[in-house]
Amino acid sequence: MSMLFRVGIDDTDSKEGMCTTYVGAVIADKLKEIGVQLVGFPKLIRLNPGWPYKTRGNCAIALTTRTQKHKIPYVKKIVLDTVERLAELHVETTNPGVVFYQGEKTPAKLKLFSKKVVQDVVTIEEAEALAWEIGAETHKFKLGRGIIGALAAIGNTLERDWTCELIAYRTPENRGTPRKVDAASVVEMSAETFPNTFDNLDPFTGEIRITPHTPCPILYGIRGESAEAVLRAHKLVKALEPIERFIVYKTNQGTDEHLRRAKIAEVKPYWSVIVKGKVCGAPKVIPGGHVIFRMRDETGEIDCAAYEPTHQFRNIARKLVVGDEIVAHGGVKKRPGLPLTINLEKLAVLKLVPVTRKINPTCPRCGKGMKSEGRGKGYSCKRCKIKAPVDAARIVRVKREVKPGAFEVPPRARRHLARPLIRVAYPRRKY
């Protein structure tokens, strides 16, 4: 008799290397070797990007298998042995967790827990209590903080929205060296598959975005709307070094799952929010090139920041004026000694207030601009000695440098979970 047997894994990586997705890929291949059937695609679940203890990649993975009961002990052994062998256990901040769950349906409490892990802060104690309640088996390496993400990956059913990512991995001898991928082939791939694949290139700099800059095993990762799209793109990319293996994950990347709608008074540190309001403090550029402005709604006020790495996006923030109606999307940061700040990921400009400028009258004799003689005292031409009343000045409307619309940070500054605007303009196509 076969049954659904699920595996969740998290926190195997570190800044020195490794990647939880690679651990998942190795396990998936080992399970296939012993005849264990995978159900659907493995899941790659990005967790709360504001979480103070997030890992380098900030993702957990889950595999669902259709397994004969007598093979379950072999599955467990493969998973635990692989995690112990590949995880960066020598690094203090790496604290892997593995969760096993047997059951045909995903408990409602587990789904809610998964959502909380993506949007809020969760403790190990909460994860252990839920695991005990639903009958999940947990395995902690060192502190075992990874059981939080492992449970969340099993519980995320990707019902609302999802994307796919194909990840190709390097052979061990090449890890830590510059990645060798033909840039022209990436440009060609993007041209042929966009928008069914996205974030392949930075449109402003032309930078290749499918290759990471960390010492992890990943050679490149291609994100798209379906497995068919990323597999097609993979065939178009020319790798100039061997590929050890590749895998397609179904994922919550690019879905905005981390965001929650909130009033300003409700906003908390480590949340990612969508807040509607009006600009109430004029934008200012602070040292480092960051642009800060203040917004308000009926419940309070909060700072919004467009940081230097967002490049052209900062210009949109800089051109706002007090009274403009906007919707801010972004993660909430607590800066030392400063109020809460929304680190902007996207910005919707809903309504612009008119901006006017007063133009002094011109002298009817010499045509030169007249000078103000002081508040309420009218104008005069210093050359011709001609005077003009206060109401001789003209009020003209200034053309705004920004228009209503939606704006986003460039791919190089985009969080994994942030939904690119191209996904809004071009919803997923059926294949």
WOTARA-V508602 format. One record per residue. N is the residue number from 1. PHI is phi in whole degrees, 0 to 359 (* if undefined). PSI is psi in whole degrees, 0 to 359 (999 if undefined). Layout:
N,PHI,PSI  N,PHI,PSI
This chain:
1,*,131  2,260,157  3,211,159  4,285,125  5,231,121  6,247,146  7,233,131  8,238,141  9,219,140  10,206,159  11,65,49  12,257,352  13,259,178  14,202,177  15,292,344  16,278,340  17,156,199  18,61,170  19,199,131  20,298,328  21,295,327  22,292,318  23,303,317  24,296,321  25,294,318  26,296,317  27,296,317  28,302,316  29,294,320  30,294,322  31,293,321  32,297,325  33,296,330  34,262,12  35,82,19  36,273,126  37,276,126  38,275,138  39,261,115  40,68,194  41,272,148  42,303,154  43,254,138  44,244,113  45,245,114  46,283,139  47,258,181  48,309,115  49,291,346  50,264,1  51,298,126  52,297,336  53,254,24  54,296,149  55,280,176  56,302,311  57,275,342  58,53,42  59,224,153  60,238,158  61,233,157  62,218,141  63,240,135  64,249,127  65,239,154  66,253,105  67,236,137  68,293,142  69,304,322  70,288,345  71,267,350  72,303,317  73,301,325  74,292,321  75,299,312  76,301,316  77,295,317  78,300,314  79,296,308  80,293,320  81,295,320  82,293,316  83,299,314  84,296,325  85,284,322  86,261,334  87,296,149  88,279,63  89,293,339  90,284,347  91,270,130  92,303,321  93,277,358  94,267,116  95,224,78  96,297,154  97,221,141  98,233,137  99,232,135  100,245,134  101,220,130  102,248,123  103,167,146  104,284,331  105,242,155  106,268,117  107,302,144  108,301,322  109,294,328  110,289,323  111,297,316  112,295,321  113,298,316  114,300,316  115,298,320  116,295,321  117,295,329  118,282,332  119,247,348  120,217,192  121,252,131  122,232,144  123,263,161  124,299,322  125,298,320  126,297,318  127,296,316  128,295,321  129,295,318  130,292,317  131,302,316  132,297,319  133,294,321  134,264,357  135,83,25  136,275,148  137,259,126  138,248,146  139,229,122  140,252,129  141,257,125  142,58,234  143,290,337  144,69,27  145,299,338  146,294,348  147,295,337  148,296,305  149,293,327  150,297,316  151,297,317  152,297,322  153,293,320  154,296,321  155,279,346  156,275,109  157,269,359  158,53,45  159,278,324  160,283,315  161,198,158  162,195,161  163,226,183  164,234,153  165,223,127  166,264,125  167,243,125  168,256,137  169,247,150  170,277,157  171,285,151  172,307,322  173,292,342  174,263,350  175,293,138  176,91,354  177,256,164  178,303,137  179,286,142  180,244,96  181,228,133  182,293,112  183,298,321  184,298,325  185,291,329  186,291,319  187,299,315  188,295,316  189,301,314  190,297,319  191,297,325  192,276,334  193,248,345  194,293,137  195,266,9  196,288,342  197,240,156  198,212,164  199,59,33  200,282,327  201,224,153  202,274,119  203,294,341  204,268,327  205,249,344  206,77,6  207,296,137  208,289,126  209,250,0  210,274,347  211,256,128  212,284,174  213,240,22  214,252,166  215,277,26  216,281,171  217,286,353  218,287,131  219,273,310  220,202,160  221,226,129  222,246,125  223,256,140  224,199,183  225,277,346  226,201,165  227,297,320  228,300,320  229,294,314  230,286,329  231,292,319  232,298,317  233,296,320  234,302,322  235,290,338  236,271,341  237,278,133  238,259,107  239,277,133  240,259,20  241,211,161  242,296,147  243,255,122  244,291,314  245,194,167  246,217,163  247,210,151  248,252,124  249,253,143  250,267,134  251,214,163  252,266,8  253,298,144  254,69,25  255,243,353  256,63,24  257,295,339  258,283,344  259,274,145  260,225,142  261,286,137  262,207,154  263,276,155  264,301,322  265,294,341  266,271,344  267,296,137  268,233,155  269,303,147  270,79,355  271,280,162  272,239,129  273,229,162  274,241,116  275,234,129  276,258,136  277,184,199  278,234,148  279,293,128  280,236,356  281,223,125  282,300,142  283,300,144  284,221,147  285,264,125  286,254,167  287,309,136  288,102,350  289,87,10  290,281,146  291,250,125  292,239,134  293,220,167  294,244,141  295,232,162  296,219,155  297,229,194  298,289,352  299,251,346  300,165,194  301,230,156  302,204,150  303,280,150  304,235,142  305,229,134  306,248,105  307,279,160  308,309,318  309,298,346  310,279,353  311,50,243  312,301,332  313,302,328  314,300,329  315,296,327  316,295,312  317,299,321  318,293,335  319,269,0  320,286,155  321,229,163  322,302,129  323,106,341  324,297,138  325,266,127  326,221,167  327,234,121  328,260,133  329,243,130  330,167,173  331,276,146  332,264,123  333,247,148  334,250,106  335,273,137  336,306,123  337,75,6  338,232,161  339,290,171  340,301,146  341,224,136  342,272,116  343,278,103  344,295,132  345,252,321  346,217,159  347,215,123  348,255,123  349,263,111  350,271,316  351,209,132  352,258,138  353,277,150  354,291,142  355,244,128  356,241,161  357,220,139  358,269,130  359,247,123  360,297,150  361,293,159  362,259,152  363,290,129  364,292,344  365,266,307  366,257,349  367,79,3  368,279,157  369,291,136  370,276,156  371,256,146  372,287,140  373,264,9  374,123,165  375,304,123  376,74,10  377,252,3  378,81,201  379,227,161  380,209,153  381,263,116  382,295,335  383,277,313  384,262,353  385,64,25  386,268,140  387,250,158  388,219,146  389,289,170  390,302,318  391,282,9  392,283,341  393,290,151  394,254,141  395,256,118  396,242,149  397,274,131  398,270,135  399,290,126  400,287,145  401,274,357  402,233,149  403,241,157  404,302,143  405,158,182  406,252,139  407,225,150  408,219,160  409,289,157  410,290,162  411,307,325  412,294,341  413,247,7  414,274,138  415,288,153  416,305,321  417,278,342  418,295,132  419,277,117  420,297,146  421,298,334  422,297,332  423,286,339  424,278,318  425,289,326  426,234,86  427,301,162  428,307,134  429,264,151  430,275,146  431,246,999
